Amino acid sequence: MNRRKFITGTLTLGTGLTFMNPIQASGLFTNSISRPTLQISLAQWSLHRKLQSGKMNHLEFAKKSQSFGCVGLEYVNVFFKDKAKDKTFLKEMNTRAEDHQQQNVLIMIDGEGFMADKDSKKRMKAVENHYKWVEAAHTLGCHAIRVNLAGQEDKTEAQKAGVDSLNRLAEFAKPHDINILVENHNGLSSDCRWLSDVMQNVKYQNIGTLPDFGNFCVKRGEDGSCLREYDKYQGISELMPFAKALSAKSYEFDADGNETKADFYKMLTIARENDYSGYVGIEFEGNAISEEEGIIKTKNLLDKVISKIY
């Protein structure tokens, strides 16, 4: 059984019947009464300062994740951007993951173009640019890649372009057994009502969302400040019905270990109410403490909340 099967969730048909794969039947993701459960993965962006400075090598990521007690790896393509077609390098990534008992979960894709670009030629090029990452994700045994649904501000035109791009990429990804996920990643994609409308208009089942506890700024000023922010709890509620992954964004913590910008209890309650099972990724972005400390605090908080809610 390959890694990909570890993240396969229950399939609910129109009849209302739910079918479990062998992993679920064994109780790995659900208990004896079929309650959904979560596994904790680590988003590579949590260590971006170390990686960008050269203090940490990309291939050390699996070992680092294991040291925090995480069991899944969420890669960012910019940290191995020239290796998408390097089978030897990808094989070594697989070896490192296996050596440290880690599951390769997904790849977050940046720098390959916008999937809702108003220029149709640029948009088609962006779709094609993602093909190699779909293939790389398949080689790594991931279940998904995350794309950026950006490129214009007109909601109607952006939705048409986004739906078309997602369908095209999902069609390519389907035989590779890879999901195409859209994160609320600022701009129009952080208008979660708009993004949920996109999800309702795509035609492939391997398209979904990656709800992020942060990233709800819909419009920014010239100085980078957020001028309009979407309600985060409403947003998570609107995206969870389509979720195939989940990102626990964290910045700062209070004296009790709670994240100060998002109520993790409320966020995971929404996930639980939507019967979400699978991975929740730690994505620490704070600057007041070290990356390692931020990851540890986020992991401790997730452990506490999951044990209470799930």
PyMOL commands that set and color helices and strands:
alter all, ss='L'
color gray80, all
select helices_A, chain A and resi 3-7+22-25+44-53+58-67+77-80+87-99+120-129+131-140+155-176+187-190+192-201+232-242+264-273+291-309
alter helices_A, ss='H'
color red, helices_A
select strands_A, chain A and resi 11-12+18-19+38-43+72-76+103-108+144-147+179-183+207-210+217-220+226-229+246-250+278-284
alter strands_A, ss='S'
color yellow, strands_A
deselect
rebuild
show_as cartoon
